[in-house]
C-alpha cells in the first residue's frame, strides 16, 4: 500500500486525467447547488470526498477548474454575500423584535376579525328569519314569552 503522499499524487494525476476526458456537457451533468458535485467527482476519480477537501493540491485544482467553468458560463456565477462581515459588532435593534410581535399579532387579529364577521352574518340571517316569525305571531295576537 502506498504512503499518504504517494496516494495524494496518484489522486491528483487521476483527477487531471478525468478532467481531460470531460466536456462542458459532462460537467453540466454533475452540477449541484452551483458547483460540481464532489461525490460524483470522487467516484469518477476513484478517491474519497475527503481527499477533495484535504489534499491542498487537489483542492486547488478543483477550485481552478470551477473558476474556468464559471468563466465559460458552464457553472453559474458566485453570489455576492448579502452581509459582509466587517468584524464590528452589530447594533441591537430594539424595535425589530417589537415589530415582529406586532405583525404576528396583527395577522392573528385579522384572522379573528374574518371569523367574527362570518359569525355576525350568520346570526343576522337567523335573526331576520325569527323577526319575521315574531311579527306574524304578534299580528295574530300570540306573543312569545
ABEGO torsion letter per residue (X at the ends): XBBAAAAAAAAAAAAAAAAAABBAAAAAAABBGGBBBAAAAAAAAGBBAAAAAABAAAAAAAAAAAAAAAAAGABBBBBBBABBBAGBBBBBBAAAAAAAAAAAAAAAAAAAAAAAAAAAAAAAAAAAAAAAAAAAAAAAGBBBX
